[in-house]
Every structure is written in C-alpha cells, then in structure tokens.
Amino acid sequence: MTLDAASIGQRIVVRHVVGGTGPSGGPAMSDVIGRVRAVDENSVTLERRDGRTQVVVLSDVVTWKPVPDRPLRRRRAADVSADELTRITSLGWPAIESVQLGEWELRTSRRFTGRANSVAVHGDPGVGLDVALDRVLEFYGSHDVPALAQVVVGSAAERDFLDARWTPMAGYHGGAVVQVADLDPAYDTDGAARIAPTADDDWLANYGRVNDPAAARAVLEGPATVGFVSIGSPAVAIGRVVVTGEWAGIACVEVAPDQRRRGLARRVVETSLAWAVERGADKAYLQTMRTNHAALALYEPYGFVDHHDYRYLEPGTTAPAQ
C-alpha cells in the first residue's frame, strides 16, 4: 500500500525511524497512530488522539497499516487533566496568531473572544516565572491589545499569577466552566439541520459576539474538521461542532429569542454530536458560564459533567512586592 491522497481521512498506525540505535542494535523506531490529514511527496501529517498533529517524513516510514476507525475507548473524558484539556480546547478554537512560550500558548485574534486573545497557561513556560510574565506583557503590548491570562481555577499557575499581582478580569465573560462527556455510539441527526464547513453571513448574524467578521471566521473556521449547524432559512438556530483527534467541541448554540422553548437547541446539539461521532470523536467538551443555567440544563441529559473552571486574569496596577 502507498501513502497518498487516497489515505486522507483514514486512521492509521505508522512505524518510522527516529534516529539512533534501538534495543536490538538496529535503528530506533517509534509508532504513531492518527488520522491522515495531509500527504505530499515528502511527508504525511497525522492528527493524534489529543488533536495535535505530527509530521512523519515518508523516507523514514518502515511500515504502516489502517487501524479501526472507532477504537475501544482507553480513557474517560473526566480522567484527562485540566492542563491537557486546555490544550485540546485551544486546538478547537485556534487563534489567528499563536506563539509558544514553552508549553504556554500566547494567542491573539484581533480581540475576537477571550479564548483566542489570552495566554493559555498550562505546563511549563520554559523560563522563570518573572521572565515568562515579562514575555507575556511584551507580546500583547506589541500587538496593542490588553494582556490576559486564561488560568485553571485552583491551579498552581493561578496562584503564581495572583502572587504576581494579576487580578481577576471583571465582567460577565471573566471565565467559564468546562464540562465533558463520554459519547454514545449514535445520536439522531435532525433532517432539517444543515451542516456547512464554513460560517456564512446568515450563521454569523445569529452569533452575537461578532464585531469583525473576518477575524471571527479565521478563528471559527480554523480547525481541519469543523461544522456549522443551522436550522431554518433564514437560520433560527445555530451551533458549531469541531473534532480534534478523539474530542468533539460543542459551542455557539444560539436560538432566536422568538423561537425558544421549542426544542431547537436540543436538535442542534443532537445533530452536532452525531456529526462528531461519525468523524471519530468518542468524547466531548463544552465551555459555558456558570450562570447560564439554561445551557447547563440543555447539556445535562447528554452526560456532560463539570471538569474544571477557568478564569481570566489581567495585570494589576501595583508592582509585585520585592
């Protein structure tokens, strides 16, 4: 078999040479499992379970073969760490510009949503905390946008930022709860729902946070596997679903005020989950406000439970104590 364009979309395992000497004295090798996202004459790009991609040079490939599209679930959604889930959710809502600072991710997207305009704080920044915080301030200052940090509530990173005199961001969108669920094998797709690969003007008109349509589309349409759900023409209910690796992300579920309490939101969610399962997802996450009781009630029947909370912190006006 040949790895070529016909392999795109398949889930495969690739054994490849990684350099050095292996335990048996021959070349050291490694296996990587993922869904083929791109192939050219030099390399293959695989999307792994956590949504991150890995590029393997074709000349290093020893062997490869297809693997089952829906593997036996190896871990429950609730067992994934908050740091890892933060990385996964960032892949599903990618910033227009993203720069790594160690394991931290500096994100900016012309002010479209806090998630795409903050430093995702997880893991090790690779430098001392004082240096890392200076780099964060420099990055956002160079883009002429306020510095903002997304931190997991109760984490060591949150304590570090608070000790450095960063303060909670004021306002309704100052944070969110992240919920997760293990998905069932099948959900009902609503025959009246449409799923498009891009966000058209009708869809954007129903999503109330868009001041810059170009920036919004760049973020919303960024992932390789994303669907924009709408019901009605013009749309009266919308949603967005993204699949990165084994994870689905559900977001942007909105229903026109005069069409609420008719089950439209449930139909959008059910269709989104069906679409995600068809594309290999066996777990899902969502992010919403703790005060959004209607949203929490909507998702509860699908098995969504609290995983962690995050909030945004911004630099204080007082210099840290020496």
Secondary structure, DSSP 4 states (H G I P E B T S, - for coil): ---SGGGTT-EEEEEEEEEEE-TTSSEEEEEEEEEEEEE-SSEEEEE-TTS-EEEEEGGGEEEEEE--SSPPP-S-GGGS-HHHHHHHHHHHS--SEEEEETTEEEEESTT--STTSSEE--S--SS-HHHHHHHHHHHHHHTTS---EEEETTSHHHHHHHHTTEEEPPSTTSEEEEEEEEPPS--PPPTTEEEESS--HHHHHHSTT-S-HHHHHHHHT-SSSEEEEEETTTTSEEEEEEEETTEEEEEEEEE-GGG-SSSHHHHHHHHHHHHHHHTT--EEEEEE-TT-HHHHHHHGGGT-EEEEEEEEEEE-SSPPP-
